[in-house]
Amino acid sequence: MANRFGTDILIQAEDPNGAALFYVEQLGFEITGETPEMISLHGKHINLFIERGPALGPVLEVTVDSVEEAKLRLVKNGCTVVKDEPDFPRCYIRDPFGLIYNLTS
């Protein structure tokens, strides 16, 4: 069951532009992409994505061998699915300790 954390972190904000401006001015990120629903900011060691919407808290990225197998195993062991969009693809999982991560393969 090997896995690895990615360099991407996602947050949500009602005002993605305002949030992006904060991270650019205060932490030195650079805006590298922008759509109506998401702003991409790249830094030296991590990438931050700001999605329009109500805050879930930070979402980390975890790469697994099989998203479906990991999702089933995690739910069986006390996790909940926060958002599941297989066509995107993304699957946000909240573990029993409050950490939210997007499973990718």
Residue, then its C-alpha position, 0 to 999 in steps of 0.5 A: m500500500a505505497n502512497r505519496f503526498g503530492t505538492d498540491i494543496l487546495i483550499q476553497a474561498e468565496d472570493p478566490n481573487g482576494a485569497a490569491l492576492f493574500y498569498v501572492e503579497q504575503l507569501g510570495f506565490e505567483i499566479t500561474g493559472e486562472t479560470p472562473e472557478m479556480i486560481s492556481l498559484h505555484g511556489k518553490h516547493i508547493n502549489l496552491f489551488i484556490e477553488r470558489g466555494p465554501a471552505l472545507g479546510p486545506v485539501l492535501e493530495v495523496t497518490v495511491d495505487s487505486v483510488e477506488e480500492a483506497k476509497l472503499r478501504l478508508v470508508k470501511n475504516g472510519c473515513t467519510v467521502v466529502k466530494d466524489e467526482p469521478d469524471f473530474p477525477r477527484c475524491y475528497i476523503r475526511d479521515p477520523f482525525g479531520l484531515i481532508y485529502n484528494l485521492t489520485s492515482 
